[in-house]
Amino acid sequence: MSSEALAVTRVPDAVYEALRESILSQREAPGSAITEQAVAERFGVARPTAKVALERLVADGLLRREAHKTARVPELTRDDFVDLYANRAIVEEAALRTLAADGVVPMAAIAAQRMLTDAATAAHSAAPGAAVPSAIARADIAFHRALVEAQRSPRLARLHALLMGEIELCIGQVLGHRLMAIDDVVTQHQGILDAVAAGDPERAGSLTRAHIEGARDRLLARYDSQLADTAPTED
């Protein structure tokens, strides 16, 4: 059986990164089972190596596994989306208000925004119907992580990190299913960066909340539409 090429030096890290990208890009659909044996065969690695990668993904919240059960990609419910985005909005709005009070834009956020812009440009030249490049989700996630990690409170950063595994699943769905136009994401991110640079906590916080709640609303609309499509009809 052929194995997928791995670009990272340490093999467990390479397997972890490849699986993470596969989950975020929706190639591993919600509910999909991912076994140690399948991962070992897919990447041509030993089962202990596969196990390490899976355990990291479980710890991140990108996979769920009950005792003695196969790891699966989480199937988030409507209540999950509502709860995750409510807490994300609280944490990120507070973080951006703090960051803007200092008026310093973190270089990592600027770099992530540049990556997102480049990936969006590349996506525009792709064939119609082509999958959204995984680089877009990576850049979007990196942008939000960089902003929160750069503000003054390490406890706020830790709270954000606790949410980010499941939030990354949500971001993957928003971008993978084209629920938000990529150009809109780029524009909204730039508005947040400009508010931070201007030292405007009120604007930075409100733009951050609006950005998060806009993504939440699109996820909920898709979820409700899918639920309606699968509901039994009366004869």
Residue frames as qw, qx, qy, qz and C-alpha x, y, z in Angstrom:
[[0.000, 0.890, 0.456, 0.000, 0.00, 0.00, 0.00],
 [0.397, 0.493, -0.041, 0.773, 1.37, 3.44, -0.91],
 [0.383, -0.623, -0.447, 0.515, 1.86, 5.95, 1.88],
 [0.150, 0.958, 0.174, 0.173, 1.27, 9.70, 1.79],
 [0.558, 0.373, -0.253, 0.697, 4.38, 11.86, 1.73],
 [0.483, -0.804, -0.283, 0.202, 5.23, 13.58, 5.00],
 [0.411, 0.744, -0.081, 0.521, 7.05, 16.89, 4.97],
 [0.399, -0.831, 0.246, -0.299, 7.86, 17.36, 8.67],
 [0.277, 0.547, -0.765, 0.196, 11.12, 16.02, 10.13],
 [0.248, -0.147, 0.852, -0.438, 9.79, 14.23, 13.23],
 [0.211, -0.162, -0.873, -0.408, 7.48, 11.45, 12.12],
 [0.102, -0.539, -0.778, 0.308, 4.88, 11.71, 14.93],
 [0.055, 0.560, 0.117, -0.819, 4.64, 15.46, 14.29],
 [0.139, 0.178, -0.632, -0.741, 4.29, 14.83, 10.57],
 [0.162, -0.343, -0.911, -0.164, 1.45, 12.35, 11.05],
 [0.069, -0.600, -0.558, 0.569, -0.26, 14.73, 13.49],
 [0.080, 0.476, -0.136, -0.865, -0.01, 17.68, 11.10],
 [0.161, 0.018, -0.774, -0.612, -1.22, 15.68, 8.10],
 [0.162, -0.467, -0.868, 0.032, -4.23, 14.33, 9.99],
 [0.046, -0.579, -0.366, 0.727, -5.02, 17.75, 11.45],
 [0.140, 0.328, -0.363, -0.861, -5.05, 19.29, 7.99],
 [0.184, -0.160, -0.885, -0.397, -7.20, 16.46, 6.67],
 [0.119, -0.561, -0.754, 0.320, -9.75, 17.04, 9.44],
 [0.001, -0.577, -0.153, 0.802, -9.81, 20.83, 9.03],
 [0.156, 0.258, -0.539, -0.787, -10.19, 20.60, 5.25],
 [0.740, 0.139, 0.245, -0.611, -13.22, 18.30, 5.69],
 [0.518, 0.333, -0.750, -0.243, -11.54, 15.37, 3.95],
 [0.229, -0.139, -0.914, 0.304, -12.27, 13.54, 7.19],
 [0.355, -0.507, -0.361, -0.698, -15.99, 14.20, 7.59],
 [0.406, -0.365, 0.487, -0.682, -17.65, 14.69, 11.00],
 [0.892, -0.090, 0.230, -0.379, -18.36, 11.27, 12.46],
 [0.747, 0.469, -0.471, 0.008, -15.53, 9.58, 10.56],
 [0.864, -0.472, 0.152, 0.089, -13.66, 6.88, 12.46],
 [0.401, 0.759, -0.491, 0.149, -9.85, 7.08, 12.46],
 [0.940, -0.338, 0.020, 0.033, -8.09, 3.96, 13.73],
 [0.388, -0.721, 0.512, 0.261, -4.46, 3.47, 14.66],
 [0.678, 0.041, 0.668, 0.303, -4.15, 0.68, 12.11],
 [0.495, 0.770, 0.369, 0.162, -5.59, 2.79, 9.31],
 [0.028, -0.976, 0.195, 0.088, -3.28, 5.69, 10.15],
 [0.565, -0.487, 0.603, 0.284, -0.25, 3.37, 10.32],
 [0.647, 0.295, 0.625, 0.320, -1.05, 1.95, 6.87],
 [0.319, 0.913, 0.250, 0.038, -1.92, 5.33, 5.36],
 [0.018, 0.955, -0.295, 0.009, 1.38, 6.95, 6.32],
 [0.817, 0.322, -0.425, 0.220, 3.62, 3.90, 6.45],
 [0.060, -0.596, 0.559, -0.574, 4.43, 4.26, 10.16],
 [0.291, -0.065, -0.913, 0.279, 4.35, 2.01, 13.22],
 [0.388, -0.654, -0.597, -0.254, 1.16, 1.79, 15.26],
 [0.474, -0.562, -0.362, 0.573, 2.73, 3.44, 18.34],
 [0.200, -0.077, 0.180, 0.960, 3.56, 6.44, 16.15],
 [0.229, -0.442, -0.586, -0.639, -0.02, 6.54, 14.89],
 [0.480, -0.624, -0.599, 0.148, -1.26, 6.32, 18.47],
 [0.372, -0.361, -0.177, 0.836, 0.82, 9.33, 19.55],
 [0.007, -0.118, -0.361, -0.925, -0.60, 11.43, 16.71],
 [0.383, -0.520, -0.651, -0.400, -4.18, 10.40, 17.50],
 [0.488, -0.556, -0.520, 0.426, -3.75, 11.14, 21.20],
 [0.222, -0.198, -0.006, 0.955, -2.54, 14.66, 20.39],
 [0.199, -0.267, -0.499, -0.800, -5.58, 15.25, 18.19],
 [0.481, -0.573, -0.663, -0.046, -7.87, 13.98, 20.96],
 [0.427, -0.448, -0.342, 0.707, -6.17, 16.32, 23.44],
 [0.078, -0.043, 0.212, 0.973, -6.67, 19.22, 21.01],
 [0.444, 0.423, 0.480, -0.628, -10.39, 18.44, 20.64],
 [0.397, 0.428, -0.497, -0.642, -10.07, 17.62, 16.95],
 [0.551, -0.037, -0.806, -0.211, -10.92, 13.98, 17.68],
 [0.610, -0.409, 0.348, -0.583, -13.03, 12.38, 20.39],
 [0.588, 0.123, -0.799, -0.031, -12.49, 8.95, 21.86],
 [0.740, -0.505, 0.143, -0.421, -14.30, 7.22, 24.67],
 [0.417, -0.500, 0.756, -0.072, -12.51, 4.52, 26.69],
 [0.480, -0.033, 0.863, 0.157, -11.66, 1.51, 24.52],
 [0.557, 0.697, 0.420, -0.163, -13.39, 3.11, 21.52],
 [0.592, 0.317, 0.333, 0.662, -12.17, 4.22, 18.10],
 [0.120, -0.454, -0.063, 0.880, -11.31, 7.91, 17.73],
 [0.320, 0.650, 0.633, 0.273, -13.82, 9.86, 15.65],
 [0.120, 0.234, 0.106, 0.959, -14.08, 13.34, 14.19],
 [0.113, 0.355, 0.638, -0.674, -16.61, 15.14, 16.42],
 [0.020, -0.544, -0.646, -0.535, -20.12, 15.74, 15.11],
 [0.050, -0.100, -0.369, 0.923, -20.96, 19.09, 16.62],
 [0.025, 0.643, 0.765, 0.004, -24.60, 19.83, 17.41],
 [0.024, 0.788, 0.244, 0.565, -26.48, 23.11, 17.21],
 [0.574, -0.815, -0.076, -0.007, -26.03, 23.53, 20.96],
 [0.770, -0.213, 0.124, 0.588, -22.28, 22.94, 20.52],
 [0.389, 0.487, 0.239, 0.744, -22.05, 25.72, 17.93],
 [0.252, -0.859, -0.199, -0.398, -24.02, 28.15, 20.10],
 [0.715, -0.677, -0.005, 0.172, -21.98, 27.40, 23.23],
 [0.744, -0.027, 0.166, 0.646, -18.59, 27.43, 21.49],
 [0.301, 0.549, 0.225, 0.746, -19.18, 30.70, 19.70],
 [0.386, -0.874, -0.180, -0.236, -20.67, 32.40, 22.77],
 [0.730, -0.591, 0.089, 0.331, -17.54, 31.59, 24.76],
 [0.650, 0.183, 0.246, 0.695, -15.21, 32.35, 21.87],
 [0.100, 0.789, 0.234, 0.559, -16.79, 35.80, 21.44],
 [0.531, -0.846, -0.051, -0.014, -16.35, 36.59, 25.14],
 [0.765, -0.385, 0.200, 0.476, -12.68, 35.56, 25.18],
 [0.562, 0.282, 0.320, 0.708, -11.60, 37.05, 21.85],
 [0.009, -0.876, -0.235, -0.422, -13.47, 40.33, 22.36],
 [0.570, -0.811, 0.047, 0.121, -11.79, 40.76, 25.75],
 [0.757, -0.171, 0.277, 0.566, -8.42, 39.86, 24.27],
 [0.430, 0.522, 0.325, 0.661, -8.72, 42.33, 21.41],
 [0.210, -0.939, -0.147, -0.230, -9.82, 45.15, 23.69],
 [0.676, -0.648, 0.169, 0.308, -6.73, 44.54, 25.82],
 [0.691, 0.082, 0.362, 0.620, -4.48, 44.28, 22.77],
 [0.252, 0.745, 0.311, 0.533, -5.87, 47.47, 21.21],
 [0.394, -0.914, -0.080, 0.049, -5.35, 49.38, 24.45],
 [0.634, -0.477, 0.322, 0.516, -1.63, 48.82, 23.90],
 [0.429, 0.830, -0.073, -0.349, -1.90, 49.74, 20.22],
 [0.106, -0.555, 0.773, 0.289, 0.65, 47.17, 19.09],
 [0.880, 0.286, -0.114, -0.361, -0.19, 44.81, 16.21],
 [0.703, -0.386, 0.582, 0.135, 1.62, 41.46, 16.68],
 [0.170, 0.536, -0.659, -0.499, 3.88, 40.51, 13.80],
 [0.212, 0.034, 0.975, 0.061, 2.52, 36.95, 13.85],
 [0.405, 0.611, 0.574, -0.366, -0.97, 38.27, 13.13],
 [0.296, 0.744, -0.259, -0.541, 0.33, 40.39, 10.26],
 [0.013, -0.352, 0.882, 0.313, 2.10, 37.34, 8.84],
 [0.318, 0.287, 0.895, -0.122, -1.05, 35.23, 9.15],
 [0.403, 0.725, 0.269, -0.489, -3.09, 37.92, 7.41],
 [0.201, 0.637, -0.557, -0.494, -0.55, 37.98, 4.58],
 [0.153, -0.087, 0.976, 0.131, -0.77, 34.19, 4.30],
 [0.384, 0.511, 0.701, -0.316, -4.57, 34.41, 4.18],
 [0.350, 0.755, -0.065, -0.550, -4.48, 37.08, 1.48],
 [0.092, 0.475, -0.782, -0.394, -2.06, 35.04, -0.63],
 [0.230, 0.123, 0.965, -0.022, -4.16, 31.89, -0.20],
 [0.412, 0.639, 0.464, -0.455, -7.31, 33.80, -1.15],
 [0.287, 0.689, -0.379, -0.547, -5.61, 35.10, -4.30],
 [0.014, -0.250, 0.937, 0.245, -4.58, 31.57, -5.24],
 [0.342, 0.339, 0.837, -0.260, -8.12, 30.32, -4.60],
 [0.420, 0.668, 0.112, -0.604, -9.54, 32.85, -7.06],
 [0.325, 0.559, -0.617, -0.448, -7.48, 31.32, -9.86],
 [0.307, -0.072, 0.947, -0.067, -8.56, 27.75, -9.04],
 [0.196, -0.187, -0.785, -0.557, -11.04, 25.85, -11.19],
 [0.549, -0.294, -0.001, -0.782, -14.74, 26.39, -10.39],
 [0.905, -0.253, -0.173, -0.297, -15.92, 23.99, -7.71],
 [0.604, 0.312, -0.614, 0.402, -12.40, 23.22, -6.52],
 [0.652, -0.563, -0.451, 0.234, -11.95, 22.50, -2.82],
 [0.137, -0.964, 0.121, -0.194, -11.02, 25.46, -0.64],
 [0.577, 0.444, -0.557, 0.400, -7.24, 25.31, -0.05],
 [0.718, -0.505, -0.426, 0.222, -6.35, 24.08, 3.43],
 [0.451, 0.102, -0.180, 0.868, -3.90, 27.00, 3.67],
 [0.224, -0.556, -0.176, -0.781, -6.87, 29.32, 4.12],
 [0.741, -0.584, -0.291, -0.155, -8.08, 27.56, 7.27],
 [0.757, -0.162, -0.255, 0.580, -4.52, 27.39, 8.61],
 [0.254, 0.304, -0.038, 0.917, -4.00, 31.12, 8.08],
 [0.435, -0.615, -0.243, -0.611, -7.38, 32.02, 9.59],
 [0.814, -0.490, -0.296, 0.098, -6.67, 29.94, 12.70],
 [0.652, -0.003, -0.175, 0.738, -3.14, 31.35, 12.99],
 [0.017, 0.543, 0.089, 0.835, -4.51, 34.90, 12.80],
 [0.594, -0.657, -0.175, -0.430, -6.86, 34.48, 15.74],
 [0.856, -0.325, -0.235, 0.325, -4.34, 32.56, 17.82],
 [0.531, 0.233, -0.112, 0.807, -1.68, 35.21, 17.24],
 [0.169, -0.634, -0.068, -0.752, -3.93, 38.06, 18.35],
 [0.741, -0.610, -0.149, -0.237, -5.03, 36.38, 21.57],
 [0.866, -0.169, -0.178, 0.436, -1.55, 35.11, 22.45],
 [0.426, 0.395, -0.080, 0.810, -0.11, 38.61, 22.04],
 [0.342, -0.765, -0.090, -0.538, -2.33, 40.32, 24.62],
 [0.030, -0.627, 0.580, -0.520, -1.18, 40.76, 28.21],
 [0.696, -0.329, 0.430, -0.472, -3.09, 38.06, 30.10],
 [0.152, 0.288, -0.935, -0.137, -1.65, 34.52, 29.97],
 [0.342, 0.197, 0.829, -0.396, -4.83, 33.20, 31.61],
 [0.577, 0.564, 0.116, -0.579, -6.99, 34.61, 28.84],
 [0.379, 0.527, -0.682, -0.338, -4.68, 32.98, 26.30],
 [0.075, -0.112, 0.983, -0.128, -5.05, 29.65, 28.10],
 [0.507, 0.385, 0.558, -0.532, -8.84, 29.93, 28.08],
 [0.551, 0.611, -0.243, -0.515, -8.71, 30.55, 24.34],
 [0.186, 0.413, -0.878, -0.155, -6.41, 27.57, 23.80],
 [0.342, 0.083, 0.877, -0.328, -8.93, 25.32, 25.58],
 [0.584, 0.547, 0.337, -0.496, -11.60, 26.31, 23.06],
 [0.230, 0.643, -0.462, -0.565, -9.49, 26.31, 19.93],
 [0.211, -0.086, 0.947, 0.227, -9.58, 22.61, 19.02],
 [0.308, 0.553, 0.768, -0.100, -13.34, 22.60, 18.60],
 [0.207, 0.817, 0.044, -0.536, -13.29, 26.14, 17.20],
 [0.050, -0.454, 0.702, 0.546, -10.85, 24.95, 14.53],
 [0.270, 0.280, 0.911, 0.135, -13.41, 22.32, 13.53],
 [0.248, 0.786, 0.458, -0.333, -15.95, 25.11, 13.14],
 [0.060, 0.742, -0.322, -0.585, -13.57, 27.28, 11.10],
 [0.209, -0.154, 0.874, 0.410, -12.88, 24.30, 8.86],
 [0.282, 0.534, 0.797, -0.002, -16.61, 23.94, 8.20],
 [0.160, 0.842, 0.173, -0.485, -17.17, 27.66, 7.60],
 [0.064, 0.668, -0.508, -0.539, -14.37, 27.84, 5.04],
 [0.251, -0.087, 0.926, 0.268, -14.64, 24.32, 3.63],
 [0.263, 0.569, 0.779, 0.021, -18.33, 24.76, 2.83],
 [0.194, 0.276, 0.268, 0.903, -17.80, 28.35, 1.62],
 [0.209, -0.742, -0.625, 0.120, -20.20, 29.75, 4.20],
 [0.115, -0.891, -0.010, 0.439, -18.24, 33.02, 4.20],
 [0.648, 0.731, -0.055, 0.207, -16.59, 34.59, 1.18],
 [0.782, -0.145, -0.116, 0.595, -12.82, 34.47, 1.62],
 [0.265, 0.477, 0.044, 0.837, -12.50, 38.11, 0.59],
 [0.458, -0.744, -0.157, -0.461, -14.94, 39.05, 3.38],
 [0.841, -0.449, -0.150, 0.261, -12.81, 37.19, 5.91],
 [0.609, 0.157, -0.019, 0.777, -9.70, 39.05, 4.70],
 [0.026, -0.632, -0.128, -0.764, -11.52, 42.41, 4.89],
 [0.646, -0.701, -0.179, -0.244, -12.88, 41.75, 8.37],
 [0.828, -0.263, -0.128, 0.478, -9.48, 40.65, 9.64],
 [0.428, 0.337, 0.015, 0.838, -7.90, 43.81, 8.25],
 [0.292, -0.737, -0.167, -0.586, -10.49, 45.93, 10.01],
 [0.792, -0.585, -0.150, 0.086, -9.57, 44.29, 13.31],
 [0.730, -0.025, -0.032, 0.682, -5.86, 44.86, 12.69],
 [0.169, 0.563, 0.112, 0.801, -6.50, 48.52, 11.82],
 [0.510, -0.761, -0.169, -0.363, -8.48, 49.03, 15.03],
 [0.830, -0.415, -0.099, 0.358, -5.67, 47.53, 17.09],
 [0.575, 0.206, 0.053, 0.790, -3.08, 49.70, 15.34],
 [0.064, -0.660, -0.156, -0.732, -5.24, 52.78, 15.99],
 [0.147, 0.038, -0.696, 0.702, -5.43, 51.94, 19.70],
 [0.521, -0.166, -0.087, -0.833, -9.24, 51.73, 19.58],
 [0.127, -0.052, 0.952, -0.274, -10.39, 49.03, 22.05],
 [0.550, 0.352, 0.436, -0.619, -14.10, 49.65, 21.46],
 [0.641, 0.538, -0.292, -0.463, -13.83, 49.18, 17.70],
 [0.239, 0.391, -0.888, -0.034, -11.42, 46.24, 17.94],
 [0.274, 0.036, 0.870, -0.409, -13.73, 44.45, 20.35],
 [0.610, 0.432, 0.316, -0.584, -16.94, 45.12, 18.42],
 [0.551, 0.543, -0.498, -0.391, -15.42, 44.12, 15.07],
 [0.074, 0.275, -0.954, 0.091, -14.09, 40.91, 16.61],
 [0.419, 0.203, 0.743, -0.480, -17.49, 40.00, 18.06],
 [0.627, 0.532, 0.014, -0.569, -19.24, 40.81, 14.77],
 [0.375, 0.498, -0.741, -0.248, -16.75, 38.65, 12.85],
 [0.064, -0.103, 0.967, -0.223, -17.26, 35.69, 15.19],
 [0.471, 0.336, 0.600, -0.552, -21.04, 35.99, 15.35],
 [0.560, 0.527, -0.283, -0.573, -21.26, 36.27, 11.57],
 [0.296, 0.309, -0.896, -0.121, -19.47, 32.93, 11.21],
 [0.220, 0.089, 0.867, -0.439, -21.70, 31.42, 13.91],
 [0.559, 0.417, 0.252, -0.671, -24.87, 32.55, 12.16],
 [0.554, 0.462, -0.538, -0.435, -23.78, 30.94, 8.89],
 [0.129, 0.180, -0.968, 0.119, -22.94, 27.68, 10.62],
 [0.344, 0.230, 0.717, -0.562, -26.31, 27.61, 12.36],
 [0.596, 0.462, -0.063, -0.653, -28.14, 28.39, 9.11],
 [0.453, 0.363, -0.773, -0.256, -26.39, 25.48, 7.39],
 [0.033, -0.034, 0.943, -0.329, -27.10, 23.16, 10.31],
 [0.468, 0.330, 0.488, -0.659, -30.79, 24.10, 10.36],
 [0.581, 0.466, -0.344, -0.572, -31.03, 23.68, 6.58],
 [0.310, 0.255, -0.913, -0.069, -29.51, 20.20, 6.75],
 [0.199, 0.110, 0.836, -0.499, -31.86, 19.28, 9.59],
 [0.562, 0.410, 0.176, -0.696, -34.85, 20.44, 7.57],
 [0.517, 0.429, -0.604, -0.429, -33.71, 18.43, 4.56],
 [0.281, 0.136, -0.947, 0.081, -33.48, 15.21, 6.59],
 [0.412, 0.037, 0.563, -0.715, -36.70, 15.67, 8.57],
 [0.195, 0.267, 0.930, 0.160, -39.39, 13.06, 7.73],
 [0.285, -0.010, -0.232, -0.930, -42.26, 14.34, 5.66],
 [0.494, 0.202, 0.678, -0.504, -45.87, 13.58, 6.33],
 [0.154, 0.190, 0.844, 0.477, -47.80, 11.65, 3.69]]
